[in-house]
Amino acid sequence: MDLKKTAENINILADFCGVRDIEELRQNTLKEKYGFEKADVLILFGGSIPAGCDTAAAGYLNGAARRLMIVGGEGHTTEFLRQNIHDQCPEIETNGRMEADIMEEYISQKYGIQNILIERTSTNCGNNITNALEVLKNSRVETKNVILMQDAAMQRRMWAGFAKHTPDITAVNFAAYRNKVIVENEKLEFCDKSLWGMWSMEQYITLLMGEIPRLSNDTNGYGPKGCNYIAEVDIPDTVQNAFVELKDIYSENIRTANPKYASPKI
């Protein structure tokens, strides 16, 4: 498979995993599609590249949500976030701190946003959701609709987990970023090279390749027929075919699904 086809297949996986239900986080786009101008809460989940903080802050300041919430304790991507935030903002202490606390300090310092709801104990995608719901309940925040924001590689899985636990809440997907893969100088490159804290190409491919097995509704996946951690996800043939073709090249980049990093603690 040539590089152009490889890039095309990576982008097919990225478009599927990094879903955005609306083009912009603005009141008019929400009103047009969902009938409301403001979501009750915009939830930014840890695990995203740090540029997700800027995306969440922009959406909140655009008036897309009444409250901003940040969710994240410590997981397999936490050290990456700590290093990136500290490199960009040396005045922010990140060593040993939880994702939500680091992101909250960055957002409040840069954008002046206060009164951010915080969940700092979750360690995986499952209890990201259940713990966030507990914080919202204890804070007595009305939650009829939410905007979910996660790293583009993991956005659809976050939505599927949320849909399993809260089928009556309208959840709007808005992946933290979009970054096409292109062929440049005979190698794979990101179209937007300026995106702050972007994964290396190898990390990005590894994250994407690990998502398809997790999203699958079979005995090995996280769907109802497998671990039953998420709602059923319909994976189109084009996505399955892209994954199979990439598997011939990147079989070693497929992260093995591990229940320890997915199961909710209810």
Sequence and secondary structure as in RCSB ss.txt:
>XXXX:A:sequence
MDLKKTAENINILADFCGVRDIEELRQNTLKEKYGFEKADVLILFGGSIPAGCDTAAAGYLNGAARRLMIVGGEG
HTTEFLRQNIHDQCPEIETNGRMEADIMEEYISQKYGIQNILIERTSTNCGNNITNALEVLKNSRVETKNVILMQ
DAAMQRRMWAGFAKHTPDITAVNFAAYRNKVIVENEKLEFCDKSLWGMWSMEQYITLLMGEIPRLSNDTNGYGPK
GCNYIAEVDIPDTVQNAFVELKDIYSENIRTANPKYASPKI
>XXXX:A:secstr
  HHHHHHHHHHHHHHHS BSSSS SHHHHHHHHS SSEEEEEEETTS THHHHHHHHHHHTTSEEEEEEE    
TTHHHHHHHHHHH TTS  TT  HHHHHHHHHHHHH     EEE    SHHHHHHHHHHHHHHTT   SEEEEE 
 TTTHHHHHHHHHHH TTSEEEEB S    EEEETTEEEES TT TT   HHHHHHHHHHHHHHH  STTSSSTT
TT  S      HHHHHHHHHHHHHHGGG     GGGT    
